[in-house]
Amino acid sequence: MAKKETATDVEAGPETKASTPVEPTDDLVTTHHTLPVDGRDLAYTATAGRIVLREEVFTDGKFDGHQAKAEVFVTAYTLDGDQPTDRPVTFAFNGGPGSSSVWLHLGVLGPKRVLMGDAGELSPPPYGLTDNPESLLVHSDLVFIDPVSTGFSRAVKGGTPGNYHGFQGDLESIAEVIRLWTTRNKRWMSPKYLAGESYGTLRAAALADHLQSRYGFYLNGLLLLSTVLDMGTIRFHEGNDQPYPLFLPTYAAIAHYHGLHGDRELADVLAEAEEYAERDYPWALARGARLSEDQRAEAVRRIASITGLTEDYVDRVNLRIEHIRFFTELLRSRRQVVGRLDGRFAGWEADSGGEHFSADPSMNAITGPYSAALNHYLRADLGYENDLPYEILTRRVQPWSYSEFEGAFVTVAHQLSSAMRTNPHLRVHVASGYHDGATPYFAAEHVFAHLEIPAELQDNIEFRYYEAGHMMYVHEPSRRTQSADLAEFITRAND
């Protein structure tokens, strides 16, 4: 690191009048670094801090100025030396809602990554942080965004955080950050990408349409990791049978990992689960009480065989296996539960007879390492100081508002379809972990198969799969493969 520079325009001084509050200003800090990659050092600049968002205010129909409304924390990395317009730029965020961007930032995309071990061999505290020569920074500049109330992002004094704790408010604020950064850094002529994970994929798909229609901001591609675009495919509500078949292949993968499919290959297990989930399972659920005794018995047998659960359990839950119940039930005989975010992880409960686990062992495994690494890295390496707690994953955004979808499941499939029809050059990369019990890969496939786009645009969509979970990059072989896949997606479009 050569030096640290503060990039504020105006120093916050004492108030001159008791009635005049100090206007918030950007508090960006710039540092300079190198990343060793294949025997050479890549020089890059990091800029971390909060950008003030402002809105146009009108009083009685007259323009009344720009009012500060929120301070959004960003961490940007730009490679030194290249002409900016020759470099792609990727805007990245995670999901939740309520998650900061720490997972993508220090898990797979950024120039540093967390060292935490993996399922069955976790490292002890205080964990580790190391260079990431597979960083996407080698191929694209990076901007990580923390939505309001996550990370160090907050509403301004007197502001209303709840305005950003919902689908539309969140969408518009993130779009404004992207527009501001692009404009201030003179990057409108650069290839532009969005990278989202989990709820961040839903946000990214909606942003592709919103950025086009609001600002004429056309993207080159979307990188969607652990994808959910239609909440109806993952919400286990009474009367909605859709999730049960779509989760079945994931249940099969998790059962396979824990040895409940003997010496069968994972590909063989998944093929059987997918075939049953596509045809016979939805039919059996739709028949309900009209199933004959033999038909029901056959359904019970097949579902139990695929999931690793007992036939008695499958029969008692009426063929419908809710995901938290599955994670709690699968290894009950071993007095363990498996992870939702990553079914490879296993843990213990105080009460081994419960129906729903009290905590996700995979979430427990990753929270400590990423929290320690992020809080150290921002201050020690990037020189950003702030006494606020960095909200890694917060419930302060709840309840999250989906008022735009009242009476219906939340879906942005139509918005992604519109964005692709409007911009036929928009490409989409979809990454899924077989052991991800939060956003199952088969549900993502289902949604993409039903996009309202012409057949020729289906070629703009690519799928990649990994033998890991929601944050597939905690599995080292998957991280390396995924890094190469993401790099190939970016470079192929810009060669």
C-alpha positions as CSV (number, residue, x, y, z in Angstrom):
1,M,0.0,0.0,0.0
2,A,1.6,3.3,-1.1
3,K,-0.6,5.9,0.5
4,K,-4.1,6.7,1.8
5,E,-6.0,9.7,0.4
6,T,-9.3,11.1,1.7
7,A,-11.7,12.0,-1.1
8,T,-14.2,14.2,0.6
9,D,-15.2,17.4,-1.1
10,V,-16.0,19.4,2.0
11,E,-14.8,18.9,5.6
12,A,-17.6,18.7,8.1
13,G,-17.2,21.8,10.3
14,P,-19.1,23.1,13.2
15,E,-22.7,24.2,12.6
16,T,-23.0,28.0,12.1
17,K,-26.6,28.0,13.1
18,A,-28.3,25.8,15.6
19,S,-31.1,25.3,13.0
20,T,-28.8,24.4,10.1
21,P,-27.6,20.8,10.3
22,V,-24.3,19.8,8.7
23,E,-24.8,18.3,5.3
24,P,-23.5,14.7,5.0
25,T,-20.7,14.3,2.4
26,D,-19.0,11.4,0.8
27,D,-16.3,10.0,3.1
28,L,-14.3,8.0,0.5
29,V,-10.8,6.8,1.2
30,T,-8.4,5.8,-1.6
31,T,-5.5,3.3,-1.2
32,H,-3.1,1.7,-3.6
33,H,-2.2,-2.0,-3.8
34,T,-0.7,-4.8,-5.9
35,L,-2.1,-8.3,-6.5
36,P,0.3,-11.1,-7.5
37,V,-1.1,-13.0,-10.5
38,D,0.9,-15.5,-12.5
39,G,4.3,-14.1,-11.6
40,R,3.4,-10.5,-12.1
41,D,2.0,-7.8,-9.9
42,L,-1.2,-6.1,-10.9
43,A,-1.4,-2.6,-9.5
44,Y,-4.9,-1.5,-8.5
45,T,-6.7,1.3,-6.6
46,A,-9.2,0.7,-3.9
47,T,-11.8,3.3,-2.9
48,A,-14.0,2.6,0.2
49,G,-16.6,4.8,1.8
50,R,-20.1,6.1,1.8
51,I,-21.7,7.9,-1.1
52,V,-24.5,10.3,-0.2
53,L,-27.7,9.7,-2.2
54,R,-29.9,12.7,-2.7
55,E,-33.4,13.2,-4.1
56,E,-35.0,16.1,-5.9
57,V,-37.5,17.9,-3.6
58,F,-40.5,19.8,-4.8
59,T,-42.7,22.1,-2.6
60,D,-46.0,23.2,-4.0
61,G,-44.9,22.2,-7.4
62,K,-41.7,24.2,-7.2
63,F,-38.2,22.7,-7.2
64,D,-36.8,23.0,-3.7
65,G,-33.3,21.5,-4.1
66,H,-31.6,18.2,-3.5
67,Q,-32.1,16.6,-0.1
68,A,-29.7,14.0,1.3
69,K,-31.6,10.7,2.0
70,A,-29.1,8.0,2.6
71,E,-25.3,7.1,2.8
72,V,-24.5,4.0,0.9
73,F,-21.2,2.2,1.6
74,V,-19.3,1.0,-1.5
75,T,-15.9,-0.6,-2.1
76,A,-14.5,-0.2,-5.6
77,Y,-11.4,-1.7,-7.2
78,T,-10.0,-0.3,-10.4
79,L,-7.0,-1.6,-12.2
80,D,-4.2,1.0,-12.7
81,G,-2.9,1.8,-16.2
82,D,-5.7,0.7,-18.5
83,Q,-7.9,3.1,-20.3
84,P,-11.1,3.0,-18.2
85,T,-13.4,2.5,-21.2
86,D,-11.5,-0.5,-22.3
87,R,-12.2,-2.3,-18.9
88,P,-15.5,-3.9,-18.0
89,V,-16.9,-2.9,-14.6
90,T,-19.0,-5.3,-12.5
91,F,-21.4,-4.0,-9.8
92,A,-21.8,-6.7,-7.1
93,F,-24.2,-7.2,-4.1
94,N,-25.5,-10.0,-2.0
95,G,-29.1,-10.6,-0.9
96,G,-30.9,-11.5,2.3
97,P,-32.7,-9.1,2.2
98,G,-30.5,-7.7,4.9
99,S,-27.1,-8.9,3.7
100,S,-24.0,-6.8,3.0
101,S,-21.8,-7.6,0.0
102,V,-19.2,-9.3,2.2
103,W,-19.8,-12.8,0.8
104,L,-19.1,-12.0,-2.9
105,H,-16.5,-9.5,-1.9
106,L,-14.3,-11.7,0.2
107,G,-15.5,-15.1,-1.0
108,V,-14.8,-15.1,-4.7
109,L,-14.8,-11.8,-6.6
110,G,-12.5,-9.5,-4.7
111,P,-8.6,-9.3,-4.6
112,K,-8.7,-10.8,-1.0
113,R,-10.4,-13.9,0.1
114,V,-11.3,-15.5,3.4
115,L,-9.5,-18.7,4.7
116,M,-12.0,-20.7,6.8
117,G,-11.7,-24.3,5.9
118,D,-14.7,-26.3,4.7
119,A,-17.4,-28.7,5.8
120,G,-15.9,-31.2,8.3
121,E,-12.6,-29.3,8.6
122,L,-13.3,-25.8,9.6
123,S,-10.4,-23.6,10.7
124,P,-10.4,-22.2,14.3
125,P,-10.7,-18.4,15.1
126,P,-9.4,-15.9,14.2
127,Y,-9.3,-17.5,10.7
128,G,-7.4,-15.9,7.8
129,L,-7.3,-13.6,4.8
130,T,-5.1,-14.0,1.8
131,D,-4.6,-12.6,-1.8
132,N,-7.0,-13.9,-4.4
133,P,-5.1,-14.3,-7.7
134,E,-8.3,-15.7,-9.2
135,S,-10.1,-12.5,-8.5
136,L,-12.4,-11.2,-11.2
137,L,-10.5,-7.9,-10.9
138,V,-8.0,-9.4,-13.3
139,H,-10.7,-9.1,-16.0
140,S,-13.1,-6.4,-14.7
141,D,-13.1,-3.5,-12.3
142,L,-15.3,-4.2,-9.3
143,V,-17.8,-2.1,-7.3
144,F,-19.3,-3.8,-4.2
145,I,-22.5,-2.2,-2.8
146,D,-24.1,-2.5,0.6
147,P,-27.8,-1.7,0.6
148,V,-29.2,0.7,3.2
149,S,-29.0,-0.7,6.7
150,T,-26.4,-3.3,5.8
151,G,-22.6,-2.9,6.1
152,F,-22.0,0.8,7.0
153,S,-24.9,2.0,4.8
154,R,-27.5,4.0,6.7
155,A,-30.3,6.5,6.2
156,V,-29.2,10.1,6.9
157,K,-30.1,11.7,10.2
158,G,-33.8,12.3,10.2
159,G,-34.3,10.0,7.3
160,T,-36.6,6.9,7.1
161,P,-34.7,3.6,6.8
162,G,-37.9,1.8,6.0
163,N,-38.1,3.6,2.7
164,Y,-35.3,1.3,1.5
165,H,-36.5,-1.9,3.2
166,G,-38.6,-3.1,0.4
167,F,-38.5,-4.2,-3.2
168,Q,-38.9,-0.9,-5.0
169,G,-37.1,1.4,-2.6
170,D,-34.1,-1.0,-2.6
171,L,-34.2,-1.3,-6.4
172,E,-34.2,2.5,-6.9
173,S,-31.4,3.2,-4.4
174,I,-29.1,0.6,-5.8
175,A,-29.8,1.9,-9.3
176,E,-28.9,5.4,-8.2
177,V,-25.6,4.2,-6.7
178,I,-24.7,2.5,-10.0
179,R,-25.6,5.6,-12.0
180,L,-23.6,7.9,-9.7
181,W,-20.5,5.7,-9.7
182,T,-20.6,5.2,-13.5
183,T,-21.1,8.9,-14.1
184,R,-18.5,10.2,-11.7
185,N,-15.9,7.7,-12.9
186,K,-16.6,8.4,-16.6
187,R,-17.5,4.7,-17.3
188,W,-20.7,5.0,-19.4
189,M,-18.8,3.6,-22.4
190,S,-17.4,0.6,-20.5
191,P,-18.9,-2.9,-20.7
192,K,-21.1,-3.2,-17.6
193,Y,-22.2,-6.2,-15.6
194,L,-24.2,-6.9,-12.5
195,A,-23.3,-9.7,-10.1
196,G,-25.9,-10.8,-7.5
197,E,-26.2,-13.6,-5.1
198,S,-29.4,-15.1,-3.6
199,Y,-32.0,-12.2,-3.3
200,G,-29.3,-10.2,-5.1
201,T,-30.1,-12.2,-8.2
202,L,-33.8,-11.1,-8.0
203,R,-32.5,-7.6,-7.5
204,A,-30.1,-7.8,-10.4
205,A,-32.7,-9.1,-12.8
206,A,-35.1,-6.3,-11.9
207,L,-32.3,-3.8,-12.1
208,A,-31.5,-4.8,-15.7
209,D,-35.0,-3.7,-16.7
210,H,-35.1,-0.7,-14.3
211,L,-31.7,0.7,-15.4
212,Q,-32.7,0.4,-19.1
213,S,-36.1,2.1,-18.7
214,R,-35.1,4.8,-16.2
215,Y,-31.6,5.8,-17.3
216,G,-31.0,4.2,-20.7
217,F,-28.3,2.2,-18.9
218,Y,-27.9,-1.0,-20.9
219,L,-25.9,-3.9,-19.5
220,N,-23.7,-6.5,-21.2
221,G,-24.4,-9.2,-18.7
222,L,-25.8,-10.6,-15.4
223,L,-23.8,-12.9,-13.2
224,L,-26.5,-14.7,-11.0
225,L,-25.2,-16.9,-8.2
226,S,-27.6,-19.0,-6.3
227,T,-30.6,-17.8,-8.2
228,V,-34.2,-17.1,-7.2
229,L,-36.3,-15.0,-9.6
230,D,-39.7,-16.3,-8.6
231,M,-40.4,-16.7,-4.9
232,G,-43.3,-19.0,-5.7
233,T,-40.8,-21.7,-6.5
234,I,-39.2,-21.7,-3.0
235,R,-42.1,-20.7,-0.7
236,F,-43.8,-23.6,1.1
237,H,-47.3,-22.1,1.6
238,E,-50.5,-24.0,1.8
239,G,-52.0,-24.6,-1.6
240,N,-48.6,-24.1,-3.4
241,D,-47.3,-27.5,-4.4
242,Q,-44.7,-26.1,-6.8
243,P,-41.7,-26.1,-4.4
244,Y,-41.9,-29.7,-3.4
245,P,-40.7,-31.2,-6.8
246,L,-38.3,-28.3,-7.4
247,F,-36.4,-29.1,-4.1
248,L,-36.3,-32.8,-4.7
249,P,-33.0,-33.0,-6.6
250,T,-31.4,-30.8,-3.9
251,Y,-32.6,-33.2,-1.2
252,A,-31.2,-36.1,-3.2
253,A,-27.8,-34.4,-3.5
254,I,-27.6,-33.7,0.2
255,A,-28.6,-37.2,1.0
256,H,-25.9,-38.5,-1.4
257,Y,-23.3,-36.3,0.3
258,H,-24.1,-37.8,3.7
259,G,-23.8,-41.4,2.4
260,L,-27.5,-42.3,2.1
261,H,-27.2,-43.4,-1.6
262,G,-24.4,-45.9,-1.1
263,D,-21.8,-45.9,-3.8
264,R,-24.0,-44.4,-6.6
265,E,-22.6,-41.5,-8.6
266,L,-24.0,-38.1,-7.8
267,A,-24.9,-37.6,-11.5
268,D,-27.0,-40.8,-11.4
269,V,-28.8,-39.8,-8.3
270,L,-29.6,-36.3,-9.7
271,A,-30.8,-37.8,-13.0
272,E,-33.3,-40.0,-11.2
273,A,-34.5,-37.2,-8.9
274,E,-34.9,-34.7,-11.8
275,E,-36.9,-37.3,-13.9
276,Y,-39.3,-38.0,-11.0
277,A,-39.6,-34.3,-10.2
278,E,-40.5,-33.4,-13.8
279,R,-43.4,-35.7,-14.3
280,D,-44.6,-38.3,-11.7
281,Y,-44.1,-36.2,-8.5
282,P,-46.2,-33.1,-9.7
283,W,-48.9,-35.5,-11.0
284,A,-49.0,-37.4,-7.6
285,L,-49.4,-34.2,-5.7
286,A,-52.1,-32.9,-8.1
287,R,-54.1,-36.1,-7.7
288,G,-54.4,-35.7,-3.9
289,A,-57.0,-38.1,-2.5
290,R,-57.7,-39.4,-6.0
291,L,-54.4,-41.4,-5.8
292,S,-55.2,-45.1,-5.5
293,E,-53.6,-47.0,-2.6
294,D,-51.0,-48.6,-4.9
295,Q,-50.2,-45.3,-6.5
296,R,-49.7,-43.6,-3.2
297,A,-47.5,-46.4,-1.9
298,E,-45.4,-46.1,-5.0
299,A,-45.0,-42.3,-4.6
300,V,-44.0,-42.8,-1.0
301,R,-41.5,-45.4,-1.9
302,R,-39.9,-43.3,-4.7
303,I,-39.7,-40.1,-2.7
304,A,-38.2,-41.9,0.3
305,S,-35.6,-43.6,-1.9
306,I,-34.6,-40.3,-3.5
307,T,-34.5,-38.2,-0.4
308,G,-33.0,-40.7,2.1
309,L,-35.9,-40.3,4.4
310,T,-38.0,-43.2,5.7
311,E,-41.2,-44.2,4.0
312,D,-43.1,-43.7,7.3
313,Y,-42.0,-40.1,7.4
314,V,-42.9,-39.4,3.8
315,D,-46.3,-40.9,4.3
316,R,-46.9,-38.9,7.5
317,V,-46.1,-35.6,5.8
318,N,-48.5,-36.4,2.9
319,L,-45.7,-36.6,0.3
320,R,-44.8,-33.0,1.0
321,I,-41.4,-32.4,2.4
322,E,-40.8,-28.8,3.6
323,H,-37.2,-27.8,3.5
324,I,-36.5,-26.9,7.1
325,R,-38.2,-30.2,8.2
326,F,-36.0,-32.1,5.7
327,F,-32.8,-30.5,7.1
328,T,-33.9,-31.4,10.6
329,E,-35.1,-35.0,9.8
330,L,-32.4,-36.3,7.4
331,L,-29.7,-37.2,9.9
332,R,-32.0,-37.6,13.0
333,S,-30.7,-41.1,13.6
334,R,-27.3,-39.6,14.0
335,R,-28.7,-36.8,16.2
336,Q,-27.5,-34.2,13.7
337,V,-29.1,-31.6,11.4
338,V,-27.8,-30.4,8.0
339,G,-27.4,-26.9,6.7
340,R,-29.9,-24.9,4.6
341,L,-27.4,-22.7,2.8
342,D,-25.1,-25.7,2.4
343,G,-26.4,-29.2,3.1
344,R,-22.8,-30.5,3.3
345,F,-22.5,-29.0,6.8
346,A,-23.9,-30.8,9.8
347,G,-24.5,-29.7,13.4
348,W,-26.3,-30.4,16.6
349,E,-29.4,-29.2,18.4
350,A,-30.1,-29.0,22.1
351,D,-33.2,-31.1,21.5
352,S,-32.7,-33.9,19.0
353,G,-36.5,-34.5,18.8
354,G,-37.4,-31.1,17.4
355,E,-39.3,-30.7,14.1
356,H,-37.5,-27.5,13.0
357,F,-33.8,-26.8,13.7
358,S,-33.1,-23.6,15.7
359,A,-30.1,-22.6,13.6
360,D,-28.5,-23.4,10.2
361,P,-25.1,-25.0,10.8
362,S,-23.8,-23.8,7.5
363,M,-24.7,-20.2,8.4
364,N,-23.0,-20.6,11.8
365,A,-19.8,-21.9,10.0
366,I,-19.3,-18.9,7.7
367,T,-20.5,-16.0,9.8
368,G,-17.4,-15.8,12.1
369,P,-14.7,-16.0,9.4
370,Y,-16.3,-13.5,7.1
371,S,-17.1,-11.0,10.0
372,A,-13.5,-11.1,11.3
373,A,-12.0,-10.8,7.9
374,L,-14.2,-7.9,6.8
375,N,-13.8,-5.8,10.0
376,H,-10.0,-6.3,9.9
377,Y,-9.6,-5.7,6.2
378,L,-11.6,-2.4,5.8
379,R,-9.5,-0.7,8.5
380,A,-6.1,-2.3,8.3
381,D,-5.8,-2.6,4.4
382,L,-8.3,-0.1,3.0
383,G,-7.9,2.5,5.7
384,Y,-11.6,3.2,6.2
385,E,-12.5,4.0,9.8
386,N,-16.1,4.0,11.1
387,D,-17.3,3.2,14.6
388,L,-20.7,1.9,13.4
389,P,-21.0,-1.9,13.5
390,Y,-20.6,-3.3,10.0
391,E,-23.9,-5.2,9.6
392,I,-22.8,-8.4,7.9
393,L,-26.4,-9.8,7.9
394,T,-29.1,-7.9,9.7
395,R,-32.7,-8.3,10.5
396,R,-33.2,-4.6,10.9
397,V,-34.6,-4.5,7.3
398,Q,-37.5,-6.7,8.4
399,P,-40.3,-6.6,7.7
400,W,-39.3,-6.3,4.0
401,S,-42.0,-4.7,1.9
402,Y,-43.3,-6.5,-1.2
403,S,-46.3,-4.1,-1.5
404,E,-45.9,-4.1,-5.3
405,F,-46.8,-7.8,-5.3
406,E,-49.8,-7.8,-2.9
407,G,-51.8,-11.0,-3.3
408,A,-49.2,-12.7,-5.6
409,F,-45.8,-14.3,-5.3
410,V,-42.8,-12.1,-5.9
411,T,-41.4,-12.6,-9.3
412,V,-39.1,-10.7,-11.6
413,A,-39.1,-13.2,-14.4
414,H,-41.2,-10.8,-16.6
415,Q,-38.7,-8.0,-15.9
416,L,-35.7,-10.1,-17.0
417,S,-37.6,-11.2,-20.1
418,S,-38.4,-7.6,-20.9
419,A,-34.8,-6.5,-20.4
420,M,-33.5,-9.4,-22.7
421,R,-36.1,-8.6,-25.4
422,T,-35.2,-4.9,-25.3
423,N,-31.4,-5.6,-25.2
424,P,-30.8,-8.8,-27.2
425,H,-27.1,-8.6,-26.3
426,L,-27.8,-9.0,-22.6
427,R,-26.2,-12.3,-21.5
428,V,-26.9,-14.2,-18.3
429,H,-24.7,-16.5,-16.3
430,V,-26.5,-18.7,-13.8
431,A,-24.4,-20.5,-11.1
432,S,-25.9,-23.1,-8.8
433,G,-24.7,-25.4,-6.0
434,Y,-26.2,-28.9,-5.9
435,H,-26.3,-28.7,-2.1
436,D,-27.9,-25.3,-1.9
437,G,-31.2,-25.7,0.1
438,A,-32.1,-22.1,0.0
439,T,-32.2,-21.5,-3.8
440,P,-32.4,-25.0,-5.4
441,Y,-30.9,-25.3,-8.8
442,F,-33.9,-27.1,-10.3
443,A,-36.1,-24.2,-9.4
444,A,-33.8,-21.8,-11.2
445,E,-33.9,-24.1,-14.3
446,H,-37.7,-24.1,-14.1
447,V,-38.0,-20.3,-14.1
448,F,-35.5,-19.8,-16.9
449,A,-37.4,-22.4,-19.0
450,H,-40.5,-20.2,-18.7
451,L,-39.0,-16.8,-19.6
452,E,-41.0,-14.9,-22.1
453,I,-38.2,-14.6,-24.7
454,P,-37.9,-15.9,-28.2
455,A,-36.0,-19.1,-28.7
456,E,-32.9,-17.4,-30.2
457,L,-32.4,-15.5,-26.9
458,Q,-32.1,-18.8,-25.0
459,D,-28.6,-19.0,-26.3
460,N,-27.8,-15.9,-24.2
461,I,-28.2,-17.9,-21.0
462,E,-25.6,-20.3,-19.6
463,F,-25.8,-22.6,-16.5
464,R,-22.9,-23.7,-14.4
465,Y,-23.1,-26.2,-11.5
466,Y,-20.9,-26.9,-8.5
467,E,-20.7,-29.7,-5.8
468,A,-21.2,-27.2,-3.0
469,G,-24.0,-25.0,-1.5
470,H,-25.3,-21.5,-1.6
471,M,-21.9,-19.9,-1.2
472,M,-20.3,-22.5,-3.4
473,Y,-16.9,-20.8,-3.2
474,V,-16.4,-22.0,0.4
475,H,-15.6,-25.3,-1.3
476,E,-12.1,-24.8,-2.6
477,P,-12.4,-26.9,-5.8
478,S,-15.7,-25.1,-6.6
479,R,-14.1,-21.7,-5.9
480,R,-11.4,-22.3,-8.4
481,T,-13.7,-23.6,-11.1
482,Q,-16.2,-20.9,-10.5
483,S,-13.6,-18.1,-10.7
484,A,-12.5,-19.5,-14.1
485,D,-16.2,-19.7,-15.2
486,L,-16.9,-16.1,-14.3
487,A,-13.7,-14.9,-15.9
488,E,-14.6,-16.8,-19.1
489,F,-18.0,-15.3,-19.2
490,I,-16.6,-11.7,-18.9
491,T,-13.7,-12.2,-21.3
492,R,-15.7,-14.0,-24.0
493,A,-18.0,-11.1,-24.5
494,N,-15.1,-8.5,-24.6
495,D,-12.5,-10.3,-26.7
